[in-house]
Amino acid sequence: MQTLQVPSLITKFPTRRGLPSPPRETLLCSTNRSVASPTHGRFNGLSLIGPVSGRAASIDACNQPGGVRLVVRAKVGWDCVASISVTTEKDVLSALSQIIDPDFGTDIVSCGFVKDLHIDEALGEVSFRLELTTPACPVKDMFEQKANEVVAIIPWVKKVNVTMSAQPARPVYAGQLPMGLQTISNIVAVSSCKGGVGKSTVAVNLAYTLADMGARVGIFDADVYGPSLPTMVSPENRLLEMNPEKRTIIPTEYLGVKLVSFGFAGQGRAIMRGPMVSGVINQLLTTTEWGELDYLVIDMPPGTGDIQLTLCQVVPLTAAVIVTTPQKLAFIDVAKGVRMFSKLKVPCVAVVENMCHFDADGKRYYPFGRGSGSQASSKPASNSVDVVQQFGIPHLFDLPIRPTLSASGDSGRPEVVADPQGEVARTFQELGVCVVQQCAKIRQQVSTAVTYDNSIKAIRVKVPDSKEEFLLHPATDEWTGEQKVQYGDVPEDIEPEEIRPMGNYAVSITWPDGFSQIAPYDQLQTMERLVDVPQPTPA
């Protein structure tokens, strides 16, 4: 029999003349099944922890689901009532904290996923909502099942109602984003830097895989010279429309995915110079009414020139997926693209090696050799080099030579839609899970990279993709990295008003006097670090 210790309640009872009497200690009870006399015994299913003082006393007790409500009446001239209700919310949150998010490595309560918790003690009902970072979360079904299980085993719970939702689409980055991009959570670039390797095929099938996982998705075909999207999908409306009042572009749709391509502008393929192309891409991307999207997949044009740099600088890219083929020649160009993304602080989260192999006569053949994709990935292959010496991209996905994959691109119906249970669709499902997980990790790292610790009056820094955490003094000069003033010279109420991410490369820090600064992560890492950490300020 388990005893729940409840703190004592000290009550002073006034006399009839209004003069205070000595304090009478009223001790409460546990959830044991038996109670007696008012002084020390058993009564009505509850056991007293201690004595009750007073000339006469009575105890009214009743079991309630998940807790006990005990009313002690001590008669000193008249009845005076003291009562307490043991909370049940802690039981539910404690149970839910056993569920660990595999991406963040933290329990779902600490992650802030538990919302709208409501407990009906009389009926033993618990209802709450789990708000995940994305509707395409690959473990959402596991979360729902585990949440039901861990709460249902609480002794007083008779019914559990769990609803699943996702955070509203919003970028994690600061700054004045164009209106069309302000309600997009993640922007994923699919790039190869070499034409003819199947980049558009990967971009379109990835987008429809994410949509099948429950996400709101859009595709932007950034290749003005040779747009592929009009061939690979078959929307009913094949022309983009203009909103005359807002002067914005209304995207077309196919199977619930929003589409924008220069090929849908009625112009076919462009014949124009580079600066004009950059302006067209900028206009198409930033003035489109994308609405709320969880993922916008950008089919990048080949190369690493002005157009690619413009896209990377205008758009706050969350991550990039690299597409290549097994030949070494393809890898040489892909390496340039990986270095470009690295310079612009855009994480490359996966490599897709297209046209990798085919199966015949019970054997697997590699007609173009093996190894170009694995040279960029940590997955071993016969001709691969050490991943540490290359780029360290953690995930490699192989796509086979499959006539249906090529035919689906020409027919206007993506392979993952035409054959959702096939081998190719399974590979794209794995790629989709990878993209969702990596984007969630990146958003988490970026949003918590630089914070202000009010207890020690210091800025805490943990740069994304770095295990090191260090402290900076708020009065550190942003250019020289030197600490300009001492702790005693800084008023206690001076602290950053806001710290917001600026892409994957910097943060924006706003101070009370209105001064705003942009601090790149590379610069923060070179500053003089705080060694003599002050004692935490009491709350």
N, C-alpha and C positions, 0 to 999 in steps of 0.2 A: 504494500500500500504506500503510494507516494504522497508526500506532503508538499504542498505549495506554500512557502513561507510568505506571508503578507505583512508589510510593515505595520507597526502599531499605530493606532490613532489616539492622540492625546487630546482630551476634551476637558475644558474647565466649565463646571456647572455653577451658575450664579445661585445665590440663596434668594429667599423670598424678599429679604430686605434690600437686595441689590448689592450686597457685599460679596466679593469673590471668595469662593471656598477653595480649599486645597485642590490641586489637580487630581482628577480621578482618571486612572489609566484604563482605557478600554482596548482590550486586545482582540484582534480578529481571528479568523479561522483558516483552516486548510480545506482542500477538496476531498478529505477522507469521507468515508461513508457513514460515520457514526459520531454523534455528539451527545453529551449528557448534561449535567446540571450547569446553571449559570456561572458557578464559581470554577469548577474544573471537572467537566464530565462530558456527556454525550447527548446530542439533541438533534433531531430532524435531519439526519444524514450528514452532519458536519462536525468536525472535531475542533475544539478550542485549543489555541496555542498557549494561552495563559489565562489568568484569572480576570474577572470583571469586578470592579469595586462599586459600591453603592448600597444603600439600605435595601433596595429591592431592584431586581433586574430581570429582564426577559429577553429572549433571543428569538428573532424571526429569521429563518434562513430558507433559501430555496436554491436548488441547483438550476443553473442556466447553461445552455450549450457553450462550452469552451471557457466558462468562468463561473464564479460564484458571486452572488449578491447577498451580503449578510447585513442585517440591520440589528444593531444592539441598542436596546432601550434601557437606560439606567434611570431609576426613579429617584430624583432628589427634589421633592416638593412638587415637580411636574415632570412629564415625559420630555426627554431631550434625545433627539435621534442623530446618530452618526452612521453613515453608510459609505460603502465603497464598492465599485464595480471593477473586477479584475479584467483588464483589456484582453481582447483576443487577437488584435491586429498583429501583435508580436509573434504569436504562434504561426500565423499564416506567412508572414515575411521570413521568419526563420526557416520554415519548410521550403519556401521558394528559393531561398539563398543556397540551397543544395544544388540547384541547376546552374551549371557553368557554361558560359558561352565559349565554344571551342575556338573562335577567332580571337576574342579579346582575352581569354584566360581568366575572366572575372565572372562572378555570379550575376544573374539577371537582375537582382535587386540593386546591387551596386552600379550596374550599367544603366539603371533608371528605366528599365523596360516595364516595370509593374505600374499600371495606372488605374485609376477609378476603382480602388479597392472598397468594396462594400460588404459589411458583415451583418447578417440578421441573426442575432443570438437566439431569439425565441424559436426560430425555425431551424437553426443550424445550417443556414445557407451562406455560402461565400461566393462572391462574384468579383471578377477583376478583368482587366484588359492588359494584354502583353503587346506593347508598342515596339516593334522591331525597327531596325535601321532601314530595311528595304522590304517591300512585299515579295521580292524574289529570294528571300533568305532560304538557303537550302536546308536548314535545320528547323524551320518553323513548325513542321508537323511533330518533330521530336520535342520541341519546347511545349507545345500544346498538350501532348500526351503526358510528359513528365510533370507538368504543372497540375494536371488533373490528379495524377497519382500521388504526389507528395502532399497535396492539400487534403485529399480524400482520406488519408490514413490518420489525420488528426482526430483524436477520439470523439470530440463533440461535433465534428462536421458530418452533416447528412447529405448535402448536395453542393456540387461545385459547378459554377458557370464561368467558363473561360472564353473570352473573345480575342481574336487576333487582329492586329492592325499594324500599320507602318507609319513611320514619321512622315510628315508632309515633305514633298520634294522641295529642297532648298540647297543652294551651294554652300559649301563650308568656307568658301573664300570671301575675303573682304573686298572693298573697293567698289567703284561704280561700274558694275557689270551692265552691258546692254540689256534693255528691257526684255528681250526675247530669251535671255539666258538666266534670268533671275530666279526661275522656278525649276531649274534642272539640277538634280542632285549630283550626278556623276557624268562626266564626259570622257568617253573612251575612244582613243585613236587606234585604228587598225592600219598598220603601215608596213611597207616592205622596202621602199626606196628603189625598187626595181619592178618594172612592168612585167606582166605575164606570169606571175607566180601564184595567182589565185587569191589576191588580197580582197577583191570585191566579193568573191564567193564566201570567204571567211567572214567578212563584215556583215553581209546580209544574213547568213545562217546564224551567226552569233546573235544578231539583233532579234531574230524570230525565236531563238532559243530562250533568251531572256524574257521575251513576251510570254512564252509558254510557261515560264516559271512564275508568272504573276506580276511582272514589272510593267510599268508604262514606259514605252520605248519609242525612240525616233531614230531615223537614219539620215545622215547628211552626206551626200555624194560630193566630195570636194574636188573631183577631177573635172574641170571645165573643158579641157581639151578632148577628153574621151570619156564622157559619163557612162557608167555601166548600169546604174540603177534602173533606168527605163526598160532595159532588156531583162533584168533579173526578177522584176516584180510586175504584176499586172493590175494596177489600180483601175477602177472604173473611170475616174476622172484623171486624165493624163496631162492636165495643164494646171500649173499653179495659179491661184487666184489672188487678187489684191483687195485688201480691205480699204476702200476709198477714204473712210473717215480717219482711220488711224495710220493710213499709208504703210500698212504692214502686209506681209505675205502669209497667206493661209496655206499650210501644207496639205498635200493630198495624202490619202491613207490606203493601206492594203492590209487586210486581216488585222486591223487594230493597231498597226504600226504607222507612225507619221513619217512621211517621206518628203525630202526636198532634194532636187537635183537640177543642175542647169539644163539637163535634158528634158525636164518638165516645164521649162520656161518658153518652149516653142521656138527655141533657137538652134536646136540640134547641138552640134559641136562648135566650140568657139574658135575663131581665128583672130587672135588679138595678142598684144604684147603683155609681158609679165605684170607690170604695174596695174594695167587695166584688169587683168585676171584677179589679182589680189583684191581689188576693189569690189569686183563682182562677188567673190567668195565671201568677203566681209559682209556685204549687203544681204546676200542670201541667208547667211548663218545668223546674223544678229538682229535682223528685222522680221524674222519669221515668228509667228505666234505658235510657239511650241507648246505652250501650256505647261502643266505640271508633268515632268518626266522624271523617272528614276534613272534612266540611262539614255544618253544620246551617243550613238555610235557614229563616228566620223570615218568614212572611207577616204583615207588620205591619198593624194596623188603621188606618183613616183617622184623620187628625187629628194634633195635636201636644200632646195633653193629658196627664193623669196616667198613663194606661196606657202611652203611648209613652215617657214619661220613666222610668217604672218599669222597662220593658224595657231601656232604654239604660243604666240605672244598675245593674240586677241582673246583666245579661248582658254579658260582655266582648266586645262586637261587634268583629269584625275589619274589616268594611267594609260599605258599603251600596250597593244598586242602586236607582236612582230610576226610577219608571215614570210616564209622562205621556202626554198626547195633544196634537195640534198646536194646540188652541185656547189662546188667551191666558188664558182663565179657568182652565184646568187648570194653566197655568204659575204663576199667582199663588199657588195653594195649594202647589204643589210647592216653590216657592221658600222657603216657611216651613219645610218639612221639611228642605231642604238646610241652612238656617241652624241648625236644631235639631241636626242631626248635626255641623255644624261647631263649634257651641258645646260639644258633648260629645266632641269630638276623634275622631269616627268618620269615616274617609275615605269619600267618595262616589266610587266607581270607575267607574261607568257610568250612562248615561241610556238608557232604552228608550222610544222614541216609538211608542206603540201606535196602531192604526187610522190609519196614516199615509197610505196610498195604496191604489189598486187599479188593475189593468191591464185594459183593454178595447179592442177594435178596434186592437190594436197600439200603444196609447198608455197612458201612466201618468197617472192623475188623482189630485188631492189635494183631496178634497171638503171637508176641514176647514181648508184652508190649510196653510202650512208655517211652521215656525220655533220652536214653543214648546220642543221638545226641544233644538234646536240653540242656543237661547239659554242653555241650561245646559251646553252642550258646546262643544268647540273645532272641531267639524265645521261648515264654512260652509253656509249656506242663504240663500235669497233674502230672507227677512225677519229673519234673525238679527242679533243685536247682537254687538259685539266680546266674545269669550270672556273676555278679561282683565278687562273691566268687570263680568262676571257671576261665575260660580263656577269656571270653569277645570276642569270635569270632563272628562277627556281622551277619553272613548269614547262614541260615540253609535250606537245600533242602531235601525233602523227595522223595524217589523212591519207587514205589509200588512193590509188588510181582507180576510179570507179566511173564507168560510162554514165550511170544515172546521175552522178554529181555534176558532171559537165552538162548533161541534157537538161537537168532541172534549172540550171542557170540560164539556158537559152529559151526555156519554155515559159519563164516568168513565174514559176512556182518553186520557192526554195526547197532544197532537199529535206530539211528538217520538218517541213510542212507536208511534203509529198510522202515521206516515209518516216514518220516520227519514232518508229521502233527499230529502225535499221542501225547498222554499225556506224555509219556516218553521224546519224543523229545522236547516238550514244557518246561519240567523241565530242560533239558540240555541247552536249549536256555537261560533260566533265569540264569543258572549257568555260561554259557559263557559270558553273559553280565556282570555278577558280576566279573568274573575274569578279563575281559578287563578293566573295570572301576577301580578295585582295583590296578591292575598293573600300570595303568596310574598314579594314585594317588601316589603310592609308588615311581615311577620314578621321579615324580615332587618333592616330599618331599626330596628324597635323593639328587637330583641334586642341590637343593637350601638350603640344611641343613647348610652348612658352606660357607659363602661368605666374601669377604673383602670389607668393606665400605671405599672407598678412601676419601670421604668427611670428615670423622672423624678419619681416620687412625686407624681403629679397625676391629677386626674379629667379624662378626655377626654370631651367632649360634642359630639354631632352630632344635633341634633333632627330627627326624621323630617320629610321634605319640605323640608328646609333644606340648602343646599350648604355652609353655614358650619360650621367645626369650631373649637372653642375649648377652653381648659384652665381648670380651677378648682383652687384650693388645697384640700386636704382639710379644712383648719381654717377654711373660710369659713362665716360665720354664715348659717344658712338663711333668716333673716327679714330681716336688714339687708343681706345680700350683702357684708359687709365681711370682709376677711381679719383674723382676730383675733390670730393668733400668727405668728411668723416660722418659716422652715424649721428653724432650729437648735433651736427649742423643741419640735419634734415628734419623738418617738422614731422611729428608723429602721424599727422593726418595726410601726408603726401603719399599717394600711391596711384598707380595707373588707373584711369577710369575705364579703359577698355583695352584688351589685347585680342586682336583678330588675325587669323591666317591670311597671308597674301600668296595664294598659290601654294606650291610645294617648296618654295624657296625662301620665304621671309614672313615676318609678322608686322602688323601695324599696331603701334602703341600710342594711345591717346592719353595725355596728361591733363590734370585739372585746369591748367591755365590755357587750355585750348591747343597747346603744341602737339603735333602729331608727327611721328617718325616711322620710317620703314626700316626694319632691322633684318637684313638677310641672315640666314642661318650660318653661312660661311663666316660672316663677320662676327657673329656672336661667339663662335667657337674660338676666335683668335683673341677675344677680350680677356683682360685680367680677371681672374676668377676669385670669388669670395672664399677665403680660407677660414678666417676667424668668424665662424657663424655665431650670431648672437643667440641668447636664450629666447625660446618662444615666449611671446607675449601672452599672459593669461587671458582666457576668453572672458 
